[in-house]
Amino acid sequence: MKTKKYLSILALLLFSSIALAHPGHTEHDLSGFISGLLHPLTGLDHLLAMFAVGLWAAQQQGKARLVVPATFILAMLVAGLSAAYLGITLPFVENAIAVSVLALGLLVALAIRLPLFVAILGTALFAVNHGYAHGVEIPVLASPAGFAMGFVLATMALHAIGFGLVSFLPPRFAPFVRMLGTCSAGAGLWLLAS
């Protein structure tokens, strides 16, 4: 009888690590990072807006080329972490995100160059809504810092793709870039209507 009892205890000890297969049990859990990395890539609204920021930044001149995407990332990060840690609430976030897709698409389609202060202010306003949406959608067991690192890296990648596309295409492809902006604006209208 004692042998059976010892074997049962040994079996429980050997296989207890299976219970730790769920995320959130260790500091090195990558689920928050991976979830954050995928979040902007799996939502059409986030994907289009962040890609459009890269396109629009590349259409700018001078400091705006780098300041616009940097502003977006910083404002998004602050809003995301504020939503996650402080529980701050914003009204009409989904509508504001749809408006950002529409507005950024129009800025690209029309190749508008705004004064730097206005570009920073508008970009920050759009980014706050995207960051807030990221922050409130952090999975329960995920690390908020890991999730934030993931969505920041994905955003930077989307900005870089848009920026690179405009920067490396010959000038004769400017109508193609503007068409991408028009498609994004159309998607923003569709998101607002739905």
C-alpha positions in Angstrom: 0.0 0.0 0.0 2.8 2.4 0.9 4.5 1.7 -2.5 1.3 2.7 -4.4 1.0 5.9 -2.3 4.7 6.8 -3.0 4.2 6.2 -6.7 1.1 8.4 -6.8 3.0 11.2 -5.0 5.9 10.8 -7.4 3.6 10.9 -10.4 1.9 14.0 -9.2 5.3 15.7 -8.6 6.6 14.7 -12.1 3.5 15.8 -14.0 2.6 18.9 -12.0 4.4 21.2 -14.5 1.7 20.5 -17.1 -0.5 22.8 -15.1 1.9 25.6 -15.9 1.2 25.4 -19.6 -1.1 28.4 -19.4 0.3 31.9 -19.9 1.0 34.2 -17.1 2.9 31.9 -14.7 6.4 33.2 -15.4 8.0 36.5 -15.8 9.4 35.3 -19.2 6.0 34.6 -20.6 6.0 35.7 -24.3 2.2 35.5 -24.7 1.8 39.2 -23.9 4.5 40.2 -26.4 3.1 38.0 -29.1 -0.5 39.1 -28.5 0.7 42.7 -28.7 2.7 42.1 -31.8 -0.3 40.5 -33.5 -2.9 43.0 -32.4 -2.2 45.8 -34.9 -1.7 43.3 -37.7 -5.0 41.5 -37.2 -7.3 44.5 -37.0 -8.0 46.2 -40.3 -8.5 49.6 -38.7 -5.1 49.5 -36.9 -3.3 48.1 -39.9 -4.6 50.7 -42.3 -4.0 53.6 -40.0 -0.5 52.7 -39.1 0.5 51.9 -42.7 -1.0 55.2 -43.8 1.1 57.1 -41.1 4.2 55.6 -42.8 3.0 56.6 -46.2 2.1 60.1 -45.1 5.3 60.6 -43.2 7.3 59.8 -46.3 5.3 62.3 -48.3 6.4 65.1 -45.9 9.5 67.1 -45.9 12.2 67.9 -43.3 11.6 67.0 -39.6 8.0 65.9 -40.2 9.3 62.7 -42.0 10.5 61.3 -38.7 8.5 63.4 -36.1 5.1 62.2 -37.4 5.7 58.4 -36.9 7.6 59.0 -33.7 4.7 61.1 -32.3 2.3 58.3 -33.2 4.3 55.7 -31.5 4.9 57.8 -28.3 1.3 58.9 -28.0 0.0 55.4 -28.7 2.3 53.9 -26.0 1.3 56.4 -23.4 -2.4 56.0 -24.1 -2.1 52.2 -24.1 -0.2 52.0 -20.8 -2.6 54.6 -19.3 -5.6 52.5 -20.2 -3.9 49.3 -18.9 -2.5 50.6 -15.6 -4.7 53.6 -14.7 -8.1 52.4 -16.1 -8.7 55.7 -17.9 -11.7 55.5 -20.2 -12.3 57.3 -23.5 -15.6 57.6 -25.2 -16.3 56.8 -28.9 -12.9 55.1 -29.4 -14.0 52.9 -32.3 -15.5 55.8 -34.1 -12.4 57.9 -33.5 -10.3 55.0 -34.9 -12.4 54.8 -38.0 -12.1 58.6 -38.4 -8.3 58.2 -38.2 -8.3 55.7 -41.0 -10.4 58.0 -43.1 -8.4 61.1 -42.3 -5.0 59.5 -42.7 -6.1 58.0 -46.0 -7.2 61.4 -47.2 -3.9 63.0 -46.1 -2.1 60.4 -48.2 -4.5 60.5 -51.2 -4.2 64.3 -51.4 -0.5 64.3 -50.4 -1.3 67.1 -47.9 1.6 68.8 -46.0 0.5 70.4 -42.8 2.5 72.7 -40.6 4.6 70.6 -38.2 2.6 71.5 -35.1 -0.7 70.6 -36.7 0.7 67.4 -38.1 2.0 66.4 -34.6 -1.2 67.3 -32.9 -3.4 65.4 -35.4 -1.1 62.4 -35.3 -1.1 62.3 -31.5 -4.8 62.5 -31.4 -5.2 59.6 -33.7 -2.6 57.6 -31.9 -4.2 58.1 -28.5 -7.3 56.3 -29.7 -5.3 53.4 -31.2 -3.2 53.1 -28.1 -6.3 53.2 -25.8 -7.8 50.4 -27.9 -4.6 48.4 -27.5 -4.5 49.0 -23.8 -8.0 47.9 -23.0 -7.6 44.7 -25.1 -4.5 43.4 -23.2 -5.3 39.7 -22.4 -5.9 39.2 -18.7 -2.9 36.9 -18.0 -0.6 38.8 -20.4 2.2 41.2 -19.2 1.1 44.8 -20.1 4.7 45.7 -20.7 5.2 42.8 -23.0 2.0 43.5 -24.8 3.0 47.2 -25.2 6.4 46.2 -26.6 4.7 43.9 -29.1 2.3 46.5 -30.4 5.0 49.2 -30.6 7.2 46.9 -32.7 4.3 46.0 -35.0 3.4 49.7 -35.4 7.0 50.6 -36.2 7.1 47.8 -38.8 3.9 49.1 -40.4 5.2 52.6 -40.4 8.5 51.4 -41.9 6.7 49.5 -44.7 4.6 52.5 -45.7 7.6 54.9 -45.4 9.8 52.5 -47.4 7.2 52.0 -50.1 7.0 55.8 -50.8 10.8 56.4 -50.3 12.0 53.7 -52.6 9.4 53.9 -55.4 10.3 56.2 -58.3 8.3 59.5 -58.4 6.2 58.3 -61.3 4.5 55.9 -58.7 3.1 58.8 -56.7 -0.4 58.2 -58.2 -0.2 54.6 -56.9 0.6 55.8 -53.4 -2.3 58.3 -53.6 -4.5 55.4 -54.7 -3.5 53.5 -51.6 -4.6 56.5 -49.5 -7.9 56.6 -51.4 -8.5 53.0 -50.6 -7.7 53.6 -46.9 -10.0 56.6 -46.8 -12.7 54.4 -48.4 -12.1 51.7 -45.7 -12.4 54.4 -43.1 -15.8 55.4 -44.5 -16.9 51.8 -44.5 -15.7 51.4 -40.8 -17.7 54.5 -39.8 -20.8 53.2 -41.5 -20.7 49.8 -39.9 
